Amino acid sequence: NSVNCEVYRPGSDPELRGRYAAADEKILIHLSNFRPVKRVLDCVRAFAKMVPRVAVRLLMVGDGPDRVPAELLARELGVGDRVIFLGKQMRVAHLLPIADVMLVPSEMESFGLAALEAMACGVPAVASHVGGLPEVVTDGEDGFLVPVGDTDAVAAAALRLLEDGALHSRVAAAARRTAETRFAATKIVPQYEDFYREIVGGG
């Protein structure tokens, strides 16, 4: 998989960011189809553990069977006013850069394209250590990997990034660098083309 680093790139829109959070607030973001495998409820549980420590909002982008349970859980945990459900969005390249951290607590991911798109925007991901996510995220370097279902670990990793500006800047820069050097479409597509030529020529 690859990412278009010209479309997905750093550059937060202050006006758009201000629509969802105050100037002194941080923004977490989650992007998925809200199926159980994405563990959307874990995002809400981890977020609720962060609220006492830092001024933060959670943007939930997408829709699916776990949206209503997530909305109910947010209210039950007393953070309903800080979790914003945006539903399906046709374009997410403008939303991702306004976030500070991407949450990807899935119990299974073949690759982790949402994490990569966020990283290309300079947004570090806190992701589960499953499937293809470790191929995308290098723990402690360009993001953080945590055990599936461990919402304490999700909250702790996200808080490290939110509370330590120097760490966040370093990890965000590394995330963008990973996207550019390892997964940029300008690098990956030619590899596919070369492979196809090799196969066709060999036939």
N, C-alpha and C positions, 0 to 999 in steps of 0.2 A: 504493500500500500504506500501511498505517497500523499503529500499535501502541497497545494499551490501556495507557496510562500509569498507570492505577490498579493494574493487575495486575503490569506490569513496572515496578518502581520500586526506587530505592536502599534499602538496609537489610539489611546482611549479618547472617546468623544466626551468632553466634560458635560455638555448639555444632556447627552443620553445617560451618562452616569448619574447626573444630578436628578434624573427622573426617578431613579430607584433608591438612591442613598444620599444621605447628607454628606457634606464635605469631610466630616471627621469619622465617617463610617467606612468599613471595609465591605467588600462584596465577594461572596462565594457563589459559584455557579455549578449547576448540574445539567447535563444535556443527555437525554435518552428517549426511548420509546415507552418508558414507565412500565415495562414488564417486570414480573417478580425477579427474574434473573439479574436485573439491574440494581436490585436492593435499594430502591428509592427511599424506603422508610428509614434505612440506615443513614441517609443524608440528613434527614430531619432529626433523628436521634443524636447524631454527632453534632449537628448545628446547635441543638438545645444545650449541649454541654459547653459550647463555646460562648454563648450569650452572656453568662455572668462575668466572663473575663475580658471581652472586647466588644466594642460597638460594631456590629456586623449585620448584614442582610444576606439572605439566601435567595438566589434566582433559580427557579426550577423551570427549565425549558423543555417542552415536549408534552406528550399526552399518552394515555394508555390506561390499562386496568388498575394500576396502583396510584393513579392521581388522586382519586377521592379518598382512599385510605391515608394517603400522605397529608392531604388537607386536614382530615379529621385528627390525625396524630399531631400535627403542628398546633392545632387549637388545644388539644388535650395536654400537650407539654408546655402550653403558655407562650408559644412563639409564633402563633398564627399571624400576628401583626408584623412580623419580621421576615416571613417567608412569602415570596411573590411567585405565584404560578402564572407563567406567561403563555402556556399552551404551545401548540406547534408554531414554529417560526420558519418561514421559507428561507430566510437569510440569517445565519448566525455569525457570519464573519464580522459583523459590526457590533454584536453583543459580547462576544468573547473577550475583546480587549479591555472592556470596562471592568472585568472581574480581576480579583487579586489571586484567587485560588480556584482550581477546578476540582470537583469531587467525583471520583469514579469508583464507587464501592462495589462494583459488580462481582457476582460469584462466578461468572464465566465471561470471557471475552476472547474472540479469536485473534483480534489484533489490538483494538483500542483506538479507533480513528478519532473519536471525540477528544481523547487525551492529547493526541498528536496535534489536532487543530488548535486546541488551547495553547499548547506549547509553542506552536508557530506564532501565536499572538503574544508570546512572552508571559503566559499565565501558567505557573507551575501546577502540576497535577498531583493530588494525593489519591493514589489508586490501589486497588487490591493486587496482591501478588499472585495473580492467576493468569492462565492462558498466555496471550501474546503481550500483555501489558508490560512485563519485565523486558521485552524486546524494545519497547518504546521508552519506558521510564527507567533511568538508572538511579536507584535509591540513594538519596542524599546528595546527588549531583545535579540533576535537572528536574527533580521531583522527589516524591516519597512513596514507597510501597509499604502496604500494611496488610495484615492477615484479614481474610474475608470475615465479615461479621463483627470485627473488633471496632466498635464505634468509639471506644476510648482512644484507640490508636489513631483513628481518623482525626478525631478532635485534637489530639496532642500534636500530630504532624501539621495540621492546618494552623494551629495556634503558634507553632514555632515560626511559620512563615509570616503570619499576620502581626506578630509581636516583635519580630526582629527585622527591621528594615534592611540592614546590610545583608542578612541571609537571604531575604526575599529577592533583593536586587541581583545577588550572585546566582541564585537558582533560576530566576526568570531569564537572565541572560544565557545561562547554560541551556535552558529549555529551547529558546529560540535557536541557539547554535545547533542543537541536536536536530531540530527540524530542517534547518538549512543544509547541514553537512551530510545527514544520513537519509532523510526522507523527502527532500524537495522533489517535486515533480520533474523539474528540469534535469535531475540526476537519475531518477528512477525510470521515467518513460524511455529514455534512450537505451537503458539496459533491457527493457522488454523488447524494444525494436531489434536490438542486436541478437537477442535470443531467438526471436521469430525468424530473423534472417538465417541464423545458424540452422534452425530446424528445417526451414524450407529448402535451404541449400543442400542440407544433408539428405533430404528426401529425393 
